[in-house]
Every structure is written in structure tokens, then in C-alpha cells.
């Protein structure tokens, strides 16, 4: 297939490499001229995936319309809070024959839309059955090095899920399929909030018991929001739920965990974000998650405390105390 990958960060670059290994015609779009030039001239993306060779078969450009010209599939690897601005430029394009695969993990601030909802809002001519999401425990640093990884492709149309599965599947990148688009999107987005909390636990030296409890109760909160939004409960026991949660809470590659670690050590959010090249999606998603939970009447005490630590400067030890001293409850 002729495939445009929009977003030349670490994840977009890694997926372009995966797709190229399946002999697809891949064009990688970057919003910065310099990143595109680095890829073309150095066959490397030193800003996001240093040391990873980029095949000669992958072309790169900073011109959006060159990237999507005659594309049969568009992969959106743009951070969630910037996706609307980029895709608005595609309005008016004939999209009835194009599959769009979103790989960003987030919920838009203000609108509280998932990424598929945002795509339909911006591109009303895009058929709903042509939109899919690819999600799961998959750090770009490992995928680009061909370390065995499994993810899930989800769409409301089973045939679209199967097509995405076929396009991306390699011996080291195994793709399962699902029709629970809403659940897969929410699992991949909301786990970033819990990952920040897990990093705070590590940064504040609160211990393994605390982190295990946090992850376990965190997936409960994710599932509560998901079911209130019409998702299937079983999805959150899968790759885009507990699978993605585990890797993001524990991995040294996790940007969201990194933010949490620094918060746990007493640093300020703006100082942490100012030092980062990549975007930690969970920061913006924390705001959306709490707004969404409030709108749906769902109790999410961990996500609430993450919001207070990030945006109000609450002390992590006090947040832990407040969580531990809530009224006794049953686990179910």
C-alpha cells in the first residue's frame, strides 16, 4: 500500500520502519524541515530515535500534501492535543477510499473527544468504518529494534481491523484485532495518567507494594470510565488496557512515568516539561480524564490526586495518605 505516516517522532518513525519492512510505500511527514532532512540525508532520526537506521525505501517530507498524495492509508502519529490542527489541513480532500489509523493516545482537552471522534469531527467526509486505532504495550525504542511486541488494531468495522492487522503484522510486531474502538482508545489514553502516578511512587520512594496497588486500582478506574462511555469491560483486561498500563508504569522508556518520577522528587511540572523533547500525553489527559469522570459521575480517586499533584502542587505523601484513608469499601 501507499502509506503516509504523519508525525516523525519516535513512534511515527518506528511504525514507518515496521511498514517498510512489509514492502509498503511509506512517506514520513514531519512538521519540521530539519527532521525531514535528517531522515533523508542521514537515514536516521537523531532527535527521537538516535542510532536506529531508517531504510532507504522510506521517504520523508515536511509538506503535508506531498505526504498524503495518493495515499491509501494515513497513519496519524501526532500528539493528541495537536492532531486537530494538523488534520484540519486535510479538509476538502477526497477521503472515501482512505483508511486512517490513529496511534496517538489521548483525550482532547475541552471537547473530551477520543481521537477517532475528533477525526470524524474535523473530517466529516471520512467514513466512520474507515477509521482504526492501533494501541498496546509498544515503546518505539524497542519496536524500532525489532524486539517482539504485540498490539491491537480496533475499528467499528471488523474488515478494517483485519486490514490494519494484515498491513502492520510482522514476525516481531504481532497485531490482534478488536471491534471495541472506544475501549481500545480509552485504555491507551487513560493508562498514561496512572503511569504518571506510578512514576510519582518511584520518585517519592513509596515502595513496590504501593506501586502494585496503584496499578491494580488504576485499571479499575480506567474500566469505570470506559464502561460509562460504552466500552466493553473485557477490553481493559487486554493489550490496550492492563498490557499498556504495565509497560507504561514500569518502563524506563515511559515519558509519562518520567514526569511522575520528577514530580515525586519534588520538582515543578513546568520545569520538567521544559526539559523534554518528546511529549508526555498523560499530562493533558489528566485534565480530560477528570473532566470526563465528573461528567459521567464516575469515581476516580487516583486520577483526581494525580491532577492535584500536577496542577496544584499537592505533596505526593499527602496524596498517598488521602487515598489510603478514604472510607473502607469492597473491592468489587
C-alpha positions in Angstrom: 0.0 0.0 0.0 0.9 3.7 -0.3 1.0 4.9 3.3 1.6 8.3 4.8 2.8 8.4 8.4 2.0 11.8 9.9 4.4 12.6 12.7 8.1 11.9 12.7 8.5 11.5 16.4 9.8 8.2 17.9 6.5 6.3 17.4 5.8 7.5 13.9 9.3 6.7 12.8 9.2 3.3 14.4 6.0 2.4 12.7 7.3 3.7 9.3 10.1 1.2 9.7 7.6 -1.6 10.5 5.5 -0.8 7.5 8.6 -0.5 5.2 9.7 -4.0 6.3 6.4 -5.2 4.8 7.3 -3.6 1.5 4.8 -0.8 1.7 5.5 2.5 0.0 5.9 4.8 3.1 6.2 8.5 3.3 7.0 10.0 6.7 5.8 13.6 7.4 7.5 15.9 9.9 6.3 19.3 10.9 9.9 20.5 10.9 12.1 20.7 7.8 15.2 19.8 9.8 13.7 16.5 11.0 12.8 15.5 7.4 16.2 16.5 6.1 17.9 14.4 8.8 15.9 11.4 7.8 16.7 11.9 4.1 20.4 12.8 4.4 21.5 10.8 7.5 18.9 7.9 7.3 18.4 8.4 11.0 16.1 10.4 13.3 18.7 11.7 15.8 16.2 13.9 17.7 13.8 11.0 18.6 15.4 7.6 17.7 19.2 8.1 17.7 21.2 5.1 16.4 18.3 3.5 14.6 18.9 3.2 10.8 16.0 4.3 8.6 15.6 2.2 5.4 16.3 4.0 2.1 12.8 3.0 0.9 11.2 5.4 3.4 10.8 8.9 2.0 10.4 12.0 4.2 8.9 15.4 3.7 7.7 18.5 5.7 5.0 19.1 3.1 1.7 17.6 4.3 0.1 17.4 0.9 3.1 15.7 -0.6 2.9 13.1 2.1 -0.8 12.3 1.7 -0.8 12.5 -2.1 -2.4 9.3 -3.4 -2.1 7.6 0.0 -4.4 4.6 0.6 -3.7 4.7 4.3 -2.9 7.6 6.6 -1.3 6.8 10.0 -1.7 9.7 12.5 1.2 9.7 14.9 0.7 13.3 16.1 0.4 14.1 19.8 -3.3 14.2 20.7 -3.5 17.9 21.5 -2.1 18.8 18.1 -4.0 16.3 16.0 -6.9 18.6 15.3 -4.7 21.4 14.0 -2.9 19.1 11.5 -5.9 17.2 10.2 -7.9 20.4 9.7 -5.5 21.0 6.8 -6.8 17.8 5.1 -10.4 19.1 5.0 -11.7 19.0 1.4 -9.6 16.1 0.4 -11.4 13.1 -1.1 -11.2 10.5 1.8 -13.8 8.0 0.9 -11.1 5.5 -0.3 -8.6 6.1 2.5 -8.1 4.2 5.8 -7.0 6.3 8.7 -5.1 4.6 11.6 -4.6 6.7 14.7 -1.8 5.8 17.0 -1.9 8.9 19.3 -3.1 8.2 22.9 -5.1 11.0 24.4 -8.4 12.7 25.0 -8.8 16.2 23.7 -9.0 18.9 26.3 -12.2 20.8 26.3 -14.2 18.6 23.9 -13.3 15.4 25.7 -13.3 13.6 22.4 -11.3 10.5 21.7 -9.0 10.7 18.6 -11.5 8.8 16.4 -14.3 11.2 17.4 -12.0 14.2 16.7 -11.2 12.8 13.3 -14.8 12.5 12.4 -15.5 16.0 13.8 -12.7 17.5 11.6 -13.2 15.3 8.6 -16.9 14.6 8.2 -16.3 13.1 4.7 -14.2 10.3 6.3 -16.3 7.2 6.6 -16.6 6.0 10.2 -15.8 2.4 9.2 -12.5 3.6 7.7 -11.1 4.7 11.0 -9.0 2.5 13.2 -6.7 2.8 16.3 -3.5 0.8 16.9 -2.7 0.5 20.6 -0.9 -1.7 23.1 2.3 -2.1 25.1 4.8 -0.8 22.5 7.6 1.6 23.2 9.1 2.9 19.9 12.6 2.3 21.2 12.0 -1.4 21.3 9.8 -1.7 18.2 12.4 0.0 16.1 14.9 -2.6 17.2 12.6 -5.4 16.3 12.0 -6.6 19.9 8.9 -8.8 20.0 5.8 -6.6 20.5 2.1 -7.2 20.5 -0.6 -4.6 19.9 -4.3 -4.5 19.0 -6.0 -2.9 15.9 -9.5 -1.7 16.6 -12.3 -0.4 14.4 -16.1 -0.5 14.4 -15.8 -2.4 11.1 -14.2 -5.9 11.5 -12.9 -5.8 8.0 -11.0 -2.5 8.7 -9.5 -4.1 11.8 -8.4 -7.1 9.8 -6.9 -5.0 7.1 -4.9 -3.0 9.6 -3.8 -6.2 11.1 -2.5 -7.5 7.8 -0.8 -4.3 6.9 1.2 -4.0 10.1 1.9 -7.6 11.1 5.5 -8.8 11.0 7.4 -11.6 12.7 8.3 -9.2 15.6 5.2 -7.0 15.6 2.1 -9.1 16.2 -1.3 -7.4 15.8 -4.5 -8.7 17.3 -7.9 -7.2 16.2 -10.9 -5.8 18.0 -14.2 -4.0 17.3 -14.2 -2.2 20.6 -12.8 1.1 19.2 -13.9 3.1 22.2 -12.4 0.8 24.7 -9.1 0.5 23.0 -8.8 4.3 22.6 -9.7 4.9 26.3 -7.4 2.2 27.6 -4.4 3.6 25.7 -5.1 7.1 26.8 -6.1 6.8 30.4 -3.2 4.5 31.4 -0.9 7.5 30.9 -2.5 9.2 33.9 -1.9 6.1 36.1 1.7 5.9 34.7 2.4 9.4 36.0 1.1 8.2 39.4 3.4 5.2 39.2 6.4 7.4 38.5 5.5 9.6 41.5 5.5 6.4 43.6 9.0 5.6 42.3 10.3 9.2 42.7 9.0 9.5 46.2 10.4 6.0 47.2 6.9 4.8 48.3 7.7 1.2 47.5 6.7 -1.8 45.4 3.6 -2.6 47.5 2.3 0.9 46.8 3.0 0.7 43.1 1.3 -2.7 42.7 -1.8 -1.4 44.5 -1.8 1.7 42.3 -1.7 -0.2 39.1 -4.4 -2.6 40.2 -6.7 0.1 41.4 -5.7 2.2 38.4 -7.1 -0.3 35.9 -10.4 -0.3 37.9 -10.7 3.5 37.4 -9.9 3.1 33.7 -12.5 0.4 33.4 -15.1 2.5 35.2 -14.7 5.4 32.8 -14.6 3.0 29.8 -17.9 1.3 30.7 -19.6 4.6 31.4 -18.6 5.5 27.8 -20.0 2.3 26.4 -16.8 0.3 26.1 -16.5 -3.5 26.7 -15.2 -4.5 30.1 -13.0 -7.3 28.7 -11.1 -4.8 26.6 -9.4 -3.4 29.7 -8.0 -6.9 30.6 -6.3 -6.9 27.2 -3.3 -5.4 25.4 -4.7 -1.8 25.3 -5.7 -2.0 28.9 -3.7 -3.8 31.5 -0.9 -4.6 28.9 -0.3 -1.0 28.1 -0.7 0.0 31.7 2.0 -2.3 32.9 4.7 -1.3 30.3 4.0 2.4 30.8 4.1 2.2 34.6 7.3 0.2 34.7 9.5 1.0 31.6 12.5 3.3 31.6 11.3 4.4 28.1 8.0 5.8 29.5 7.7 9.6 29.2 4.7 9.7 31.5 6.4 7.7 34.2 9.5 10.0 33.9 7.3 13.1 34.6 5.9 11.3 37.6 9.4 10.4 38.9 10.4 14.0 38.8 7.2 15.2 40.5 7.8 12.6 43.2 11.3 14.0 43.7 9.8 17.4 44.4 10.3 19.2 41.0 7.7 21.5 39.3 5.8 20.4 36.3 6.7 23.3 34.0 10.4 22.7 34.7 10.1 19.0 33.9 8.2 19.6 30.6 10.6 22.3 29.6 13.5 19.8 29.5 11.7 17.2 27.5 12.0 16.8 23.7 9.1 14.3 23.5 5.5 14.9 24.8 4.1 13.2 27.8 0.5 12.7 26.7 -0.7 11.9 30.2 -0.3 15.5 31.5 -3.0 16.9 29.2 -5.0 13.6 29.5 -5.1 14.0 33.3 -7.3 17.1 32.8 -9.6 15.4 30.3 -9.8 12.2 32.4 -11.0 14.1 35.5 -13.5 16.2 33.4 -14.8 13.1 31.7 -15.2 11.2 35.0 -17.0 14.2 36.5 -19.3 14.4 33.5 -20.2 10.7 33.7 -20.4 10.6 37.5 -17.6 8.2 37.9 -15.3 8.0 40.9 -11.6 8.1 40.1 -9.7 8.9 43.3 -6.2 8.1 41.9 -6.7 10.3 38.8 -8.1 13.1 41.0 -5.0 13.0 43.1 -2.7 13.0 40.1 -4.4 16.2 38.9 -3.9 17.8 42.3 -0.2 16.8 42.3 0.4 18.1 38.8 -1.6 21.3 38.7 -2.0 22.3 42.3 1.4 21.2 43.7 0.0 18.8 46.2 2.6 16.8 48.2 2.8 13.1 47.0 3.0 11.8 50.5 -0.2 13.7 51.4 -1.9 12.4 48.3 -0.9 8.8 49.3 -2.2 9.4 52.8 -5.5 10.8 51.5 -6.0 7.8 49.2 -5.2 5.3 52.0 -7.6 6.9 54.5 -10.7 7.0 52.3 -13.8 5.2 53.7 -13.5 1.4 53.7 -15.0 -0.3 50.6 -15.4 -3.6 49.0 -13.0 -4.4 46.1 -15.7 -5.1 43.5 
